Amino acid sequence: MAVNLKKQKYDMEYAKTHLKRIPLDVQINKYEEIKKHAESKGESVNGFVKRAIDETMKRDKIE
């Protein structure tokens, strides 16, 4: 049990210093559409959103 608490504390500290949450509200029907698409590609919704952002930023990059 102590190991789990230690890891949990580490994860929380890591998140505080290395991650930034981006709240995103979408209508339920849009979420279901996103989820279905992500699953069809073998991804989670979170993974799909991150990939979509990365691909769009790469495409939009001004050189």
Biopython code that builds the backbone (N, CA, C, O; Angstrom):
import numpy as np
from Bio.PDB.StructureBuilder import StructureBuilder

atoms = [
    (1, "MET", "N", (0.819, -1.198, 0.000)),
    (1, "MET", "CA", (0.000, 0.000, 0.000)),
    (1, "MET", "C", (0.861, 1.259, 0.000)),
    (1, "MET", "O", (0.515, 2.237, -0.663)),
    (2, "ALA", "N", (1.979, 1.255, 0.734)),
    (2, "ALA", "CA", (2.851, 2.426, 0.799)),
    (2, "ALA", "C", (3.410, 2.778, -0.575)),
    (2, "ALA", "O", (3.574, 3.955, -0.896)),
    (3, "VAL", "N", (3.703, 1.769, -1.384)),
    (3, "VAL", "CA", (4.227, 2.020, -2.721)),
    (3, "VAL", "C", (3.189, 2.765, -3.553)),
    (3, "VAL", "O", (3.533, 3.697, -4.280)),
    (4, "ASN", "N", (1.930, 2.366, -3.457)),
    (4, "ASN", "CA", (0.876, 3.033, -4.205)),
    (4, "ASN", "C", (0.740, 4.494, -3.782)),
    (4, "ASN", "O", (0.562, 5.364, -4.635)),
    (5, "LEU", "N", (0.819, 4.775, -2.500)),
    (5, "LEU", "CA", (0.724, 6.151, -2.020)),
    (5, "LEU", "C", (1.930, 6.968, -2.470)),
    (5, "LEU", "O", (1.797, 8.143, -2.809)),
    (6, "LYS", "N", (3.099, 6.348, -2.472)),
    (6, "LYS", "CA", (4.310, 7.030, -2.923)),
    (6, "LYS", "C", (4.210, 7.370, -4.410)),
    (6, "LYS", "O", (4.554, 8.477, -4.823)),
    (7, "LYS", "N", (3.743, 6.423, -5.201)),
    (7, "LYS", "CA", (3.581, 6.665, -6.635)),
    (7, "LYS", "C", (2.518, 7.724, -6.884)),
    (7, "LYS", "O", (2.679, 8.582, -7.752)),
    (8, "GLN", "N", (1.452, 7.663, -6.139)),
    (8, "GLN", "CA", (0.380, 8.644, -6.292)),
    (8, "GLN", "C", (0.909, 10.054, -6.001)),
    (8, "GLN", "O", (0.587, 11.001, -6.719)),
    (9, "LYS", "N", (1.709, 10.185, -4.963)),
    (9, "LYS", "CA", (2.290, 11.479, -4.622)),
    (9, "LYS", "C", (3.225, 11.943, -5.728)),
    (9, "LYS", "O", (3.198, 13.109, -6.123)),
    (10, "TYR", "N", (4.058, 11.023, -6.231)),
    (10, "TYR", "CA", (4.965, 11.355, -7.336)),
    (10, "TYR", "C", (4.171, 11.815, -8.563)),
    (10, "TYR", "O", (4.506, 12.829, -9.175)),
    (11, "ASP", "N", (3.130, 11.077, -8.920)),
    (11, "ASP", "CA", (2.316, 11.423, -10.087)),
    (11, "ASP", "C", (1.692, 12.804, -9.947)),
    (11, "ASP", "O", (1.635, 13.564, -10.914)),
    (12, "MET", "N", (1.228, 13.129, -8.751)),
    (12, "MET", "CA", (0.623, 14.438, -8.514)),
    (12, "MET", "C", (1.654, 15.551, -8.645)),
    (12, "MET", "O", (1.374, 16.593, -9.238)),
    (13, "GLU", "N", (2.840, 15.336, -8.096)),
    (13, "GLU", "CA", (3.906, 16.332, -8.205)),
    (13, "GLU", "C", (4.355, 16.501, -9.653)),
    (13, "GLU", "O", (4.595, 17.618, -10.110)),
    (14, "TYR", "N", (4.466, 15.385, -10.370)),
    (14, "TYR", "CA", (4.848, 15.443, -11.781)),
    (14, "TYR", "C", (3.818, 16.260, -12.565)),
    (14, "TYR", "O", (4.183, 17.117, -13.370)),
    (15, "ALA", "N", (2.554, 15.997, -12.329)),
    (15, "ALA", "CA", (1.490, 16.705, -13.040)),
    (15, "ALA", "C", (1.541, 18.205, -12.747)),
    (15, "ALA", "O", (1.344, 19.024, -13.644)),
    (16, "LYS", "N", (1.803, 18.554, -11.501)),
    (16, "LYS", "CA", (1.867, 19.973, -11.130)),
    (16, "LYS", "C", (2.974, 20.705, -11.862)),
    (16, "LYS", "O", (2.812, 21.871, -12.222)),
    (17, "THR", "N", (4.090, 20.042, -12.087)),
    (17, "THR", "CA", (5.253, 20.717, -12.661)),
    (17, "THR", "C", (5.434, 20.505, -14.160)),
    (17, "THR", "O", (6.159, 21.265, -14.802)),
    (18, "HIS", "N", (4.788, 19.486, -14.734)),
    (18, "HIS", "CA", (5.029, 19.173, -16.142)),
    (18, "HIS", "C", (3.794, 19.203, -17.042)),
    (18, "HIS", "O", (3.932, 19.151, -18.264)),
    (19, "LEU", "N", (2.624, 19.282, -16.486)),
    (19, "LEU", "CA", (1.404, 19.198, -17.291)),
    (19, "LEU", "C", (0.530, 20.432, -17.102)),
    (19, "LEU", "O", (0.551, 21.067, -16.047)),
    (20, "LYS", "N", (-0.232, 20.759, -18.126)),
    (20, "LYS", "CA", (-1.220, 21.822, -18.067)),
    (20, "LYS", "C", (-2.518, 21.281, -18.628)),
    (20, "LYS", "O", (-2.567, 20.816, -19.767)),
    (21, "ARG", "N", (-3.562, 21.342, -17.833)),
    (21, "ARG", "CA", (-4.868, 20.857, -18.281)),
    (21, "ARG", "C", (-5.525, 21.896, -19.174)),
    (21, "ARG", "O", (-5.427, 23.098, -18.931)),
    (22, "ILE", "N", (-6.191, 21.414, -20.206)),
    (22, "ILE", "CA", (-6.941, 22.277, -21.111)),
    (22, "ILE", "C", (-8.390, 21.795, -21.093)),
    (22, "ILE", "O", (-8.723, 20.811, -21.754)),
    (23, "PRO", "N", (-9.247, 22.475, -20.347)),
    (23, "PRO", "CA", (-10.658, 22.064, -20.338)),
    (23, "PRO", "C", (-11.269, 22.240, -21.732)),
    (23, "PRO", "O", (-11.005, 23.229, -22.416)),
    (24, "LEU", "N", (-12.065, 21.294, -22.130)),
    (24, "LEU", "CA", (-12.704, 21.342, -23.438)),
    (24, "LEU", "C", (-14.136, 20.845, -23.288)),
    (24, "LEU", "O", (-14.373, 19.688, -22.940)),
    (25, "ASP", "N", (-15.065, 21.718, -23.550)),
    (25, "ASP", "CA", (-16.478, 21.344, -23.478)),
    (25, "ASP", "C", (-17.013, 21.155, -24.891)),
    (25, "ASP", "O", (-16.850, 22.022, -25.749)),
    (26, "VAL", "N", (-17.647, 20.024, -25.120)),
    (26, "VAL", "CA", (-18.309, 19.758, -26.396)),
    (26, "VAL", "C", (-19.686, 19.176, -26.102)),
    (26, "VAL", "O", (-19.919, 18.587, -25.046)),
    (27, "GLN", "N", (-20.579, 19.353, -27.045)),
    (27, "GLN", "CA", (-21.905, 18.779, -26.880)),
    (27, "GLN", "C", (-21.786, 17.261, -26.862)),
    (27, "GLN", "O", (-20.888, 16.693, -27.482)),
    (28, "ILE", "N", (-22.687, 16.616, -26.154)),
    (28, "ILE", "CA", (-22.641, 15.166, -25.974)),
    (28, "ILE", "C", (-22.598, 14.438, -27.313)),
    (28, "ILE", "O", (-21.823, 13.497, -27.483)),
    (29, "ASN", "N", (-23.418, 14.864, -28.255)),
    (29, "ASN", "CA", (-23.429, 14.167, -29.552)),
    (29, "ASN", "C", (-22.093, 14.342, -30.279)),
    (29, "ASN", "O", (-21.658, 13.429, -30.981)),
    (30, "LYS", "N", (-21.438, 15.490, -30.127)),
    (30, "LYS", "CA", (-20.128, 15.699, -30.741)),
    (30, "LYS", "C", (-19.080, 14.824, -30.060)),
    (30, "LYS", "O", (-18.214, 14.259, -30.728)),
    (31, "TYR", "N", (-19.154, 14.709, -28.725)),
    (31, "TYR", "CA", (-18.229, 13.844, -27.991)),
    (31, "TYR", "C", (-18.356, 12.401, -28.470)),
    (31, "TYR", "O", (-17.349, 11.726, -28.682)),
    (32, "GLU", "N", (-19.577, 11.933, -28.639)),
    (32, "GLU", "CA", (-19.797, 10.560, -29.096)),
    (32, "GLU", "C", (-19.212, 10.356, -30.496)),
    (32, "GLU", "O", (-18.674, 9.290, -30.795)),
    (33, "GLU", "N", (-19.317, 11.376, -31.353)),
    (33, "GLU", "CA", (-18.738, 11.307, -32.690)),
    (33, "GLU", "C", (-17.201, 11.237, -32.612)),
    (33, "GLU", "O", (-16.566, 10.453, -33.317)),
    (34, "ILE", "N", (-16.631, 12.065, -31.748)),
    (34, "ILE", "CA", (-15.174, 12.064, -31.555)),
    (34, "ILE", "C", (-14.722, 10.721, -31.000)),
    (34, "ILE", "O", (-13.745, 10.146, -31.479)),
    (35, "LYS", "N", (-15.421, 10.226, -30.004)),
    (35, "LYS", "CA", (-15.070, 8.952, -29.375)),
    (35, "LYS", "C", (-15.121, 7.805, -30.385)),
    (35, "LYS", "O", (-14.223, 6.965, -30.424)),
    (36, "LYS", "N", (-16.159, 7.776, -31.186)),
    (36, "LYS", "CA", (-16.310, 6.722, -32.190)),
    (36, "LYS", "C", (-15.157, 6.777, -33.188)),
    (36, "LYS", "O", (-14.591, 5.746, -33.551)),
    (37, "HIS", "N", (-14.818, 7.972, -33.623)),
    (37, "HIS", "CA", (-13.710, 8.124, -34.568)),
    (37, "HIS", "C", (-12.395, 7.678, -33.938)),
    (37, "HIS", "O", (-11.630, 6.930, -34.547)),
    (38, "ALA", "N", (-12.137, 8.138, -32.717)),
    (38, "ALA", "CA", (-10.895, 7.770, -32.018)),
    (38, "ALA", "C", (-10.790, 6.259, -31.874)),
    (38, "ALA", "O", (-9.738, 5.680, -32.148)),
    (39, "GLU", "N", (-11.865, 5.621, -31.448)),
    (39, "GLU", "CA", (-11.859, 4.169, -31.273)),
    (39, "GLU", "C", (-11.627, 3.439, -32.593)),
    (39, "GLU", "O", (-10.995, 2.383, -32.623)),
    (40, "SER", "N", (-12.141, 4.005, -33.684)),
    (40, "SER", "CA", (-11.942, 3.366, -34.990)),
    (40, "SER", "C", (-10.469, 3.391, -35.407)),
    (40, "SER", "O", (-10.034, 2.600, -36.243)),
    (41, "LYS", "N", (-9.716, 4.309, -34.812)),
    (41, "LYS", "CA", (-8.276, 4.417, -35.079)),
    (41, "LYS", "C", (-7.447, 3.782, -33.971)),
    (41, "LYS", "O", (-6.219, 3.865, -33.987)),
    (42, "GLY", "N", (-8.117, 3.146, -33.004)),
    (42, "GLY", "CA", (-7.416, 2.496, -31.910)),
    (42, "GLY", "C", (-6.854, 3.472, -30.892)),
    (42, "GLY", "O", (-5.867, 3.171, -30.221)),
    (43, "GLU", "N", (-7.473, 4.638, -30.772)),
    (43, "GLU", "CA", (-6.999, 5.673, -29.864)),
    (43, "GLU", "C", (-8.027, 5.980, -28.787)),
    (43, "GLU", "O", (-9.212, 5.674, -28.921)),
    (44, "SER", "N", (-7.543, 6.587, -27.722)),
    (44, "SER", "CA", (-8.449, 7.167, -26.732)),
    (44, "SER", "C", (-8.866, 8.541, -27.246)),
    (44, "SER", "O", (-8.255, 9.072, -28.174)),
    (45, "VAL", "N", (-9.890, 9.108, -26.652)),
    (45, "VAL", "CA", (-10.304, 10.466, -27.016)),
    (45, "VAL", "C", (-9.147, 11.430, -26.756)),
    (45, "VAL", "O", (-8.853, 12.283, -27.593)),
    (46, "ASN", "N", (-8.498, 11.302, -25.618)),
    (46, "ASN", "CA", (-7.378, 12.171, -25.267)),
    (46, "ASN", "C", (-6.254, 12.050, -26.299)),
    (46, "ASN", "O", (-5.713, 13.058, -26.755)),
    (47, "GLY", "N", (-5.912, 10.834, -26.657)),
    (47, "GLY", "CA", (-4.868, 10.618, -27.650)),
    (47, "GLY", "C", (-5.225, 11.199, -28.999)),
    (47, "GLY", "O", (-4.378, 11.778, -29.681)),
    (48, "PHE", "N", (-6.479, 11.045, -29.383)),
    (48, "PHE", "CA", (-6.932, 11.593, -30.659)),
    (48, "PHE", "C", (-6.852, 13.113, -30.662)),
    (48, "PHE", "O", (-6.377, 13.705, -31.631)),
    (49, "VAL", "N", (-7.306, 13.747, -29.595)),
    (49, "VAL", "CA", (-7.282, 15.208, -29.514)),
    (49, "VAL", "C", (-5.839, 15.711, -29.588)),
    (49, "VAL", "O", (-5.553, 16.677, -30.296)),
    (50, "LYS", "N", (-4.930, 15.056, -28.856)),
    (50, "LYS", "CA", (-3.525, 15.463, -28.899)),
    (50, "LYS", "C", (-2.946, 15.305, -30.304)),
    (50, "LYS", "O", (-2.221, 16.179, -30.780)),
    (51, "ARG", "N", (-3.264, 14.195, -30.965)),
    (51, "ARG", "CA", (-2.769, 13.969, -32.329)),
    (51, "ARG", "C", (-3.345, 15.011, -33.284)),
    (51, "ARG", "O", (-2.625, 15.534, -34.135)),
    (52, "ALA", "N", (-4.624, 15.313, -33.154)),
    (52, "ALA", "CA", (-5.264, 16.305, -34.022)),
    (52, "ALA", "C", (-4.599, 17.674, -33.850)),
    (52, "ALA", "O", (-4.377, 18.389, -34.827)),
    (53, "ILE", "N", (-4.288, 18.029, -32.617)),
    (53, "ILE", "CA", (-3.610, 19.299, -32.366)),
    (53, "ILE", "C", (-2.222, 19.289, -32.995)),
    (53, "ILE", "O", (-1.849, 20.231, -33.695)),
    (54, "ASP", "N", (-1.458, 18.228, -32.748)),
    (54, "ASP", "CA", (-0.093, 18.141, -33.301)),
    (54, "ASP", "C", (-0.107, 18.221, -34.826)),
    (54, "ASP", "O", (0.684, 18.955, -35.418)),
    (55, "GLU", "N", (-1.005, 17.466, -35.461)),
    (55, "GLU", "CA", (-1.058, 17.455, -36.923)),
    (55, "GLU", "C", (-1.474, 18.818, -37.475)),
    (55, "GLU", "O", (-0.935, 19.262, -38.488)),
    (56, "THR", "N", (-2.412, 19.475, -36.831)),
    (56, "THR", "CA", (-2.852, 20.785, -37.289)),
    (56, "THR", "C", (-1.750, 21.817, -37.121)),
    (56, "THR", "O", (-1.528, 22.636, -38.013)),
    (57, "MET", "N", (-1.058, 21.789, -35.991)),
    (57, "MET", "CA", (0.033, 22.732, -35.781)),
    (57, "MET", "C", (1.168, 22.506, -36.789)),
    (57, "MET", "O", (1.772, 23.463, -37.274)),
    (58, "LYS", "N", (1.449, 21.259, -37.094)),
    (58, "LYS", "CA", (2.491, 20.942, -38.088)),
    (58, "LYS", "C", (2.060, 21.454, -39.467)),
    (58, "LYS", "O", (2.854, 22.058, -40.187)),
    (59, "ARG", "N", (0.826, 21.211, -39.816)),
    (59, "ARG", "CA", (0.302, 21.636, -41.106)),
    (59, "ARG", "C", (0.281, 23.162, -41.222)),
    (59, "ARG", "O", (0.580, 23.704, -42.286)),
    (60, "ASP", "N", (-0.068, 23.853, -40.141)),
    (60, "ASP", "CA", (-0.204, 25.302, -40.144)),
    (60, "ASP", "C", (1.116, 26.037, -39.939)),
    (60, "ASP", "O", (1.159, 27.266, -39.991)),
    (61, "LYS", "N", (2.178, 25.298, -39.708)),
    (61, "LYS", "CA", (3.473, 25.924, -39.426)),
    (61, "LYS", "C", (3.878, 26.847, -40.565)),
    (61, "LYS", "O", (3.857, 26.468, -41.736)),
    (62, "ILE", "N", (4.240, 28.047, -40.198)),
    (62, "ILE", "CA", (4.675, 29.031, -41.173)),
    (62, "ILE", "C", (6.198, 28.963, -41.263)),
    (62, "ILE", "O", (6.898, 29.052, -40.254)),
    (63, "GLU", "N", (6.684, 28.808, -42.458)),
    (63, "GLU", "CA", (8.145, 28.680, -42.628)),
    (63, "GLU", "C", (8.720, 29.908, -43.254)),
    (63, "GLU", "O", (9.929, 29.981, -43.473)),
]
sb = StructureBuilder()
sb.init_structure("model")
sb.init_model(0)
sb.init_chain("A")
sb.init_seg("    ")
for serial, (resi, resn, name, xyz) in enumerate(atoms, 1):
    if name == "N":
        sb.init_residue(resn, " ", resi, " ")
    sb.init_atom(name, np.array(xyz, "f"), 0.0, 1.0, " ", f" {name:<3s}", serial, name[0])
structure = sb.get_structure()
